[in-house]
Amino acid sequence: MKRFFRIYIVPGAVFQSVMVGGGYGTGREIVEYFTAYGAVGGILGIGVAFAVLALVVATTFEFSRRFQLHDYRHFFKFLLGPAWVVYEVLIILLFLLVLAVLSAAAGNILQDNFQLPYGFGLAIMLAVIGALTFFGQQLIKTVLTFWSLFLYAIFIAFFVIVFSGENTAISPDLLTSGIRSGWWLSGIQYALYNVAAVPLLLYVARDFRTRGEAVRSGVVAGAIAMIPALIFQVAFVTALPQVLDKAIPVYWMIGGLGLPMFVILYTIMLFGTFIETGAGLLQGINDRIDGYLTEAKGTRLKPAARAGVALAAILLSAGLSVWGLTELIAKGYGTMAWGFLAVYVIPLMTIGLYGLYRADRSDQKSPG
């Protein structure tokens, strides 16, 4: 049972915890990429996003397992050769963008709901993420896994609360006319910028022994990551079209139900998720730096240096957060999706799959 948990739950929980950052957890990403396409169109888009995520994550996990590539630097040097640095440039930009979204969301939530200064949320993020990165990979994996279970409990409670209230029935008109063109492209775009972070999370793929384990774990990870999106989509449909222009849709809906205690509980969950997302991504960056230092100088990245990288990245990204949550999600994420399609998804699904095929052929020809 312990191994089953490590193989099929931990990778998906870590992936989901990193995905459910400022935009996903507040509901803004779901509105932007799914709900805006209607009741049925949004669900179809979520199906497309799941299919893309499951395929790419499963292939990434297997490529990592087969060639023993457990940080993104080694992964892309093996896949792309000298062109690997293009991915590094893009992922650092995305990484800073994600942290900026987290900073903006953290400041907005504490300010709007508890009248705390905007910088208070940033200070808490700095302290806790710095502590997690100081203590390293194992603590981060454990915290992200158990927090993911808490996430699910809160999301399900949100769903139940919404549909137990008055005037939350889904209109038949929404179901019959609720498909706006472009849902499939939006689903692909959403999957592409989220799956881009998977190579930063290859520290969760060290325990795979077989291809079946890697592939099944990738599919499960896609499902674990997208089920909350489906919960949000169904809930948000009850509030169309007003929900479309809300910067933090979840809080707007909860506020309308008059449940102040649930607002507090949701805020605790969401703020913890911001920390999870930042810590999970920073662990991947630190692993990359650690791998370089090991090869070039025969040394390891010290815990204090890990925490220092985290603090510097958060402070830098905080400057980006001045653009606001809605603008960052609507323009920043969508634009970067196509870059990751070119330098990660297409090479993986062509060069990567061919490399796996050749490795299998070589194994079959080997004596014994």
C-alpha positions in Angstrom: 0.0 0.0 0.0 2.8 2.4 0.8 4.4 1.8 -2.7 1.0 2.3 -4.3 0.7 5.6 -2.6 4.1 6.7 -3.7 3.5 5.7 -7.3 -0.1 6.6 -8.0 -1.0 9.3 -5.4 2.1 11.4 -4.7 2.9 12.4 -8.3 -0.7 13.4 -9.0 -1.0 15.2 -5.7 2.2 17.1 -6.2 1.2 18.0 -9.8 -2.3 19.1 -8.7 -0.9 21.1 -5.8 1.4 23.0 -8.1 -1.4 23.6 -10.7 -3.9 24.9 -8.1 -2.1 28.1 -7.6 -3.4 31.7 -7.6 -5.6 31.4 -10.7 -7.0 27.8 -10.4 -7.7 28.0 -6.7 -9.5 31.4 -6.9 -11.5 30.0 -9.9 -10.2 32.8 -12.2 -8.4 30.3 -14.6 -11.5 28.1 -14.8 -13.7 31.1 -15.8 -11.1 32.3 -18.3 -10.5 29.1 -20.1 -13.7 27.0 -19.6 -16.7 28.8 -18.1 -16.5 31.6 -20.7 -17.2 28.9 -23.4 -20.6 28.0 -21.9 -21.9 25.2 -19.7 -21.3 22.3 -22.1 -18.4 24.0 -23.9 -16.5 24.4 -20.6 -17.0 20.7 -19.8 -15.8 19.7 -23.2 -12.8 22.0 -22.9 -12.0 20.3 -19.5 -12.1 16.9 -21.3 -9.7 18.1 -23.9 -7.3 19.5 -21.2 -7.4 16.3 -19.3 -6.6 14.2 -22.4 -3.6 16.5 -23.3 -2.3 16.5 -19.7 -2.6 12.7 -19.3 -0.8 12.0 -22.5 2.0 14.4 -22.0 2.5 13.7 -18.3 2.5 9.9 -18.9 5.0 10.2 -21.7 7.2 12.6 -19.6 7.2 10.2 -16.7 8.2 7.2 -18.9 10.9 9.2 -20.7 12.3 10.2 -17.3 12.1 6.6 -15.9 13.6 5.0 -19.0 16.6 7.2 -19.3 16.9 8.1 -15.6 16.5 11.9 -16.0 15.2 13.4 -12.8 15.7 17.1 -13.3 14.6 19.3 -16.2 18.2 20.2 -17.2 19.2 16.6 -17.8 15.8 15.8 -19.3 16.0 18.5 -22.0 19.7 18.1 -22.7 18.8 14.5 -23.6 15.7 15.4 -25.5 16.8 18.6 -27.4 20.6 18.6 -27.2 22.1 22.2 -27.3 18.6 23.7 -27.8 17.6 22.6 -24.2 18.4 26.2 -23.0 15.2 27.5 -24.8 13.1 25.5 -22.4 15.0 26.9 -19.5 14.4 30.5 -20.6 10.7 29.8 -21.0 10.2 27.9 -17.8 12.0 30.6 -15.8 9.7 33.2 -17.3 6.6 31.0 -16.6 8.0 30.4 -13.1 8.2 34.1 -12.4 4.8 34.6 -13.9 3.2 31.9 -11.7 4.8 33.4 -8.6 3.5 36.9 -9.6 0.0 35.4 -9.9 0.4 33.9 -6.4 1.6 37.2 -5.0 -1.3 39.1 -6.6 -3.8 36.6 -5.4 -2.4 36.4 -1.9 -2.4 40.2 -1.5 -6.0 40.5 -2.9 -7.5 37.8 -0.7 -6.1 38.9 2.6 -6.8 42.6 1.8 -10.4 42.0 0.5 -11.5 39.5 3.1 -9.6 40.4 6.2 -8.5 44.0 5.6 -4.9 43.1 6.1 -2.1 45.0 4.3 -1.4 43.8 0.8 2.2 43.0 1.7 1.2 40.8 4.7 0.4 37.9 2.4 3.7 38.2 0.6 5.6 38.2 3.9 3.9 35.0 5.0 4.7 33.3 1.6 8.3 34.4 1.9 8.7 32.9 5.4 6.9 29.5 4.8 8.3 28.8 1.3 11.7 29.7 2.5 11.4 27.2 5.4 10.1 24.4 3.1 12.8 24.8 0.6 15.4 24.9 3.3 14.4 21.5 4.6 14.2 20.1 1.0 12.5 17.6 -1.3 11.1 15.0 1.1 9.3 17.5 3.3 7.9 19.3 0.2 6.6 16.0 -1.3 4.9 15.1 2.0 3.4 18.5 2.6 2.1 18.7 -1.0 0.5 15.3 -0.9 -1.4 15.8 2.4 -2.4 19.3 1.5 -3.9 17.9 -1.8 -6.3 15.8 0.2 -7.3 18.9 2.2 -7.8 20.7 -1.2 -10.2 18.0 -2.3 -12.2 18.1 0.9 -12.7 21.9 0.6 -13.5 21.8 -3.2 -16.2 19.2 -2.6 -17.6 21.2 0.3 -17.7 24.3 -2.0 -19.7 22.2 -4.6 -22.1 20.9 -2.0 -22.7 24.4 -0.4 -23.3 26.0 -3.8 -25.9 23.4 -4.8 -27.6 23.4 -1.4 -28.4 27.1 -1.7 -31.4 28.7 -3.3 -31.4 29.7 -7.0 -28.5 27.5 -8.0 -30.3 25.2 -10.4 -28.7 25.0 -13.9 -31.1 26.4 -16.5 -32.1 24.1 -19.3 -31.4 27.0 -21.7 -27.7 27.0 -20.6 -27.4 23.3 -21.3 -28.9 23.5 -24.8 -27.1 26.7 -25.9 -24.1 26.6 -23.7 -21.3 25.9 -26.2 -19.2 28.8 -27.5 -16.8 28.1 -30.4 -13.1 27.8 -29.5 -13.6 25.6 -26.4 -11.2 22.9 -27.7 -8.5 25.4 -28.4 -8.9 26.9 -25.0 -8.7 23.4 -23.4 -5.4 22.7 -25.3 -4.0 26.1 -24.3 -4.8 25.5 -20.7 -3.2 22.1 -20.7 -0.1 23.4 -22.4 0.9 26.0 -19.9 0.1 23.8 -17.0 1.9 20.8 -18.3 5.0 22.9 -18.9 5.8 22.6 -15.2 6.0 18.8 -15.2 9.7 18.6 -16.0 10.3 20.7 -12.8 8.5 17.9 -10.8 10.6 15.0 -11.9 11.7 14.4 -8.4 8.4 12.6 -7.9 9.2 10.1 -10.7 12.2 8.4 -9.1 10.3 5.4 -7.8 8.9 4.1 -11.1 10.1 0.6 -12.0 8.1 -0.2 -15.0 6.6 1.5 -18.0 3.1 0.6 -16.8 3.7 2.4 -13.5 4.9 5.6 -15.2 2.1 5.7 -17.7 -0.7 4.9 -15.3 0.7 7.4 -12.8 0.7 10.1 -15.6 -3.0 9.4 -16.4 -4.0 9.5 -12.7 -2.1 12.7 -12.3 -4.1 14.3 -15.1 -7.3 13.2 -13.5 -6.3 14.4 -10.0 -5.4 17.7 -11.5 -8.6 18.3 -13.5 -11.4 17.0 -11.3 -11.4 20.2 -9.3 -11.8 22.2 -12.5 -14.9 20.1 -13.3 -16.3 20.9 -9.8 -15.7 24.6 -10.3 -17.2 24.6 -13.8 -20.5 23.0 -12.8 -20.7 25.4 -9.8 -19.9 28.5 -11.9 -22.5 27.6 -14.5 -25.2 28.5 -11.9 -23.9 32.0 -11.8 -23.5 32.8 -15.5 -23.0 35.4 -16.9 -22.2 37.5 -13.8 -19.3 35.2 -12.8 -17.4 35.9 -16.0 -16.0 39.3 -14.9 -15.2 38.4 -11.3 -11.5 38.6 -10.4 -11.9 36.0 -7.7 -15.0 34.0 -8.6 -15.0 31.5 -5.7 -15.0 34.3 -3.1 -17.7 36.1 -4.9 -19.9 33.0 -4.9 -19.2 32.1 -1.3 -19.9 35.7 -0.3 -23.3 35.6 -1.9 -24.2 32.5 0.2 -23.5 34.3 3.5 -21.1 31.8 5.0 -18.2 33.8 6.7 -16.7 30.7 8.4 -16.4 28.9 5.1 -14.7 32.0 3.7 -12.1 31.7 6.5 -11.6 28.0 5.9 -11.3 28.5 2.1 -8.8 31.2 2.6 -6.6 29.0 4.8 -6.8 26.3 2.1 -6.0 28.7 -0.7 -3.2 30.4 1.0 -1.6 27.1 1.8 -2.0 26.2 -1.8 -0.1 29.3 -2.9 2.7 28.2 -0.7 2.6 24.7 -2.1 2.7 25.9 -5.7 5.7 28.1 -5.0 7.6 25.5 -3.0 6.9 22.7 -5.5 8.2 24.8 -8.5 11.2 26.1 -6.5 12.2 22.5 -5.6 12.5 21.8 -9.4 14.6 24.9 -9.9 16.8 24.0 -6.9 17.2 20.4 -8.2 18.4 21.9 -11.5 21.0 24.1 -9.8 22.0 21.2 -7.6 22.6 19.0 -10.6 24.8 21.6 -12.2 26.9 22.1 -9.1 27.3 18.4 -8.6 28.6 17.9 -12.2 30.7 21.1 -12.5 32.1 21.4 -9.0 31.3 18.2 -7.1 29.4 20.1 -4.5 25.7 20.2 -3.5 23.4 23.2 -3.0 23.2 23.9 0.7 19.9 24.3 2.5 20.5 28.0 3.2 21.2 28.6 -0.5 17.9 26.8 -1.5 16.0 29.1 0.8 17.8 32.1 -0.6 16.9 31.2 -4.2 13.2 30.9 -3.1 13.2 34.3 -1.4 14.9 36.1 -4.3 12.5 34.6 -6.8 9.4 35.6 -4.8 10.6 39.1 -4.3 11.4 39.5 -8.0 8.0 38.1 -9.1 6.2 40.4 -6.6 7.1 43.3 -8.9 5.2 41.6 -11.7 2.1 41.3 -9.6 1.3 45.0 -10.0 -0.4 44.1 -13.3 -3.2 42.4 -11.4 -4.5 38.9 -11.3 -6.9 39.0 -14.3 -4.4 40.5 -16.7 -1.6 38.1 -15.7 -3.8 35.1 -16.3 -5.6 36.2 -19.4 -2.5 37.4 -21.3 0.6 35.9 -19.7 -0.4 32.3 -19.4 -2.1 32.0 -22.8 0.8 33.5 -24.7 3.4 31.2 -23.1 1.4 28.1 -23.9 2.5 28.1 -27.5 6.1 28.4 -26.6 5.9 25.2 -24.5 4.1 23.4 -27.4 7.1 24.1 -29.6 10.0 23.3 -27.2 8.5 20.6 -25.0 5.3 18.9 -26.2 6.0 18.5 -29.9 9.7 17.3 -29.3 8.6 14.9 -26.6 5.8 13.4 -28.7 8.1 13.0 -31.7 11.8 12.8 -30.7 11.0 11.4 -27.3 8.7 8.7 -28.4 11.2 7.7 -31.2 13.9 7.5 -28.5 11.8 5.2 -26.4 11.1 3.1 -29.5 14.8 2.8 -30.3 15.6 1.9 -26.7 13.0 -0.9 -26.8 14.4 -2.2 -30.0 17.9 -2.1 -28.6 16.7 -4.1 -25.5 15.2 -6.7 -27.8 18.4 -7.2 -29.7 20.6 -7.4 -26.7 21.7 -11.0 -25.8 20.0 -12.5 -22.7 
